Amino acid sequence: MSATDTSTLPDYAPVPRSALGPALNEQGYYVGRVERNLYWITDGTYQSAFLTTSDGVVLLDAPPTIGHNIRRAVDEIASANGVSNKVTHLVYSHHHADHAGASSLFDKNVTRIGHEETRPFSCATTTRPDHPTKKRSRTAVPWTSAASGSTWPGTAPTTPPTTSSSTCQTTTR
């Protein structure tokens, strides 16, 4: 048999439908319930999760590919459950763009939570369309961080988390 002859290869099972992920709606996303008031959203590639509470919504990561659809999903679920759709907290698993790229879509007063080393990468960025050079400004946002070496919830941190405003600087691009 030659290297290009496939006639003697065994047949393989087809990829199961469940491995392809859930069907997306017309807007290009799927939102599903994990348990009680915890939900997940995906565009078939990237994922995010959110927790609805009577005080607002806690969002875990904000991938850029589903940024606006996160807002739609939160609105849909909050409306169906009669709770607030206001995103009050945004938790960053880490600073990579595929996890935080859409964070600027959320109000600057949303409390951001993550490891202290994530803070410099996660400041809200806005563009001033009225400025001739299209200045982008980084704005201070509420931030809760764990000291370097601390651990995530469920284990004892080495130092307690602190809350402070970020100290992002204005930049021009």
C-alpha positions in Angstrom: 0.0 0.0 0.0 1.3 3.4 -0.9 1.3 6.4 1.4 -1.6 7.9 -0.6 -3.8 4.8 -0.9 -6.7 5.1 1.6 -8.8 2.2 0.2 -7.6 -0.1 3.0 -8.1 2.3 5.9 -10.8 1.3 8.4 -14.1 3.3 8.5 -14.3 5.8 11.3 -17.4 6.8 13.2 -18.8 10.2 12.2 -18.3 13.2 14.5 -21.3 13.1 17.0 -23.7 16.0 16.7 -23.1 16.8 20.4 -19.4 17.5 19.6 -20.4 20.3 17.3 -22.0 22.3 20.1 -25.4 23.8 20.5 -27.4 25.4 17.6 -27.0 29.2 17.5 -29.9 31.5 17.3 -30.4 34.1 14.6 -28.1 36.6 16.3 -25.3 34.0 16.3 -25.2 32.9 19.9 -26.6 30.2 22.3 -27.4 30.9 25.9 -28.2 28.0 28.3 -28.7 27.4 32.0 -26.0 25.7 33.9 -27.9 25.5 37.2 -30.5 27.8 38.9 -29.3 31.3 38.1 -26.0 30.5 36.4 -26.0 30.7 32.6 -23.4 30.2 29.8 -23.3 31.8 26.4 -21.3 30.8 23.3 -20.9 31.7 19.7 -19.7 28.1 18.9 -16.1 28.9 19.7 -15.8 31.3 22.7 -17.7 31.1 25.9 -18.7 33.3 28.8 -20.9 32.8 31.9 -23.0 35.0 34.0 -24.9 34.8 37.3 -28.1 36.7 37.8 -28.9 38.0 41.2 -31.5 40.4 42.6 -28.8 43.1 42.8 -27.5 42.6 39.3 -25.4 40.4 37.1 -21.9 39.0 37.6 -20.2 38.3 34.3 -17.3 35.9 33.9 -15.0 37.0 31.0 -16.1 39.0 28.0 -14.7 37.5 24.7 -14.7 40.0 21.8 -16.5 37.6 19.4 -19.6 37.6 21.6 -19.4 40.9 23.3 -22.7 42.4 22.1 -24.4 39.1 22.3 -23.5 38.8 26.0 -25.6 41.9 26.6 -28.5 40.4 24.6 -28.3 37.1 26.5 -28.2 38.9 29.9 -31.2 41.0 28.8 -33.1 38.0 27.6 -32.5 35.9 30.8 -33.0 38.8 33.2 -36.3 39.7 31.6 -37.5 36.1 31.6 -36.7 35.8 35.3 -37.8 39.3 36.5 -34.4 40.3 37.8 -32.0 43.2 37.1 -30.1 43.1 33.8 -27.4 45.5 35.1 -23.9 44.0 35.0 -22.4 45.0 38.3 -19.3 42.8 38.3 -16.9 41.5 35.6 -14.6 38.7 36.7 -11.5 38.2 34.5 -10.1 34.6 34.5 -7.0 36.2 33.0 -5.9 39.1 30.7 -5.8 37.4 27.3 -7.9 39.3 24.6 -10.1 36.2 24.0 -11.3 36.5 27.6 -11.4 40.3 28.1 -11.6 41.8 24.6 -15.2 43.0 25.0 -14.9 44.3 28.5 -15.0 48.0 27.3 -18.6 47.4 26.2 -19.6 47.4 29.9 -20.0 50.5 32.0 -16.9 51.9 33.6 -18.6 51.6 37.0 -18.8 47.9 36.7 -16.5 46.4 39.3 -13.7 44.4 37.7 -12.3 41.4 39.6 -9.1 39.6 38.8 -5.6 38.9 39.7 -3.6 42.1 40.3 -1.4 41.4 37.3 -4.5 41.5 35.1 -5.4 45.0 36.0 -3.1 46.9 33.6 -4.6 45.0 30.7 -8.2 45.4 31.7 -8.9 49.1 32.0 -11.9 50.3 30.1 -10.9 51.9 26.8 -13.1 54.4 25.0 -12.7 56.4 21.7 -13.6 60.0 21.5 -15.1 60.2 18.0 -15.3 64.0 18.2 -11.5 64.3 18.5 -9.7 64.9 15.2 -6.9 62.4 16.2 -9.4 59.9 17.5 -7.7 59.8 21.0 -8.3 56.7 22.9 -8.5 57.3 26.6 -8.1 54.8 29.4 -10.5 55.5 32.2 -10.3 54.5 35.9 -12.6 51.6 36.8 -13.4 50.0 40.1 -11.1 47.1 40.6 -10.9 44.2 43.1 -7.7 42.3 43.0 -6.0 39.5 44.9 -2.4 39.9 45.9 0.2 38.1 43.9 0.4 34.5 45.1 -3.2 34.4 46.3 -5.6 31.8 45.1 -9.1 31.8 43.6 -12.3 31.3 45.6 -12.7 28.0 47.3 -9.2 28.1 48.7 -7.7 30.3 51.4 -6.0 33.4 50.0 -2.6 34.4 51.3 -3.7 38.0 51.6 -7.2 39.4 51.5 -8.4 41.1 48.3 -8.3 44.8 48.0 -10.5 47.3 46.2 -9.1 50.3 44.5 -9.5 52.4 41.4 -7.2 51.5 38.5 -4.6 54.0 37.5 -4.7 53.7 33.8 -3.1 56.5 31.8 -4.6 58.4 28.8 -3.0 57.1 25.6 -3.1 58.3 21.9 -3.3 55.8 19.1 
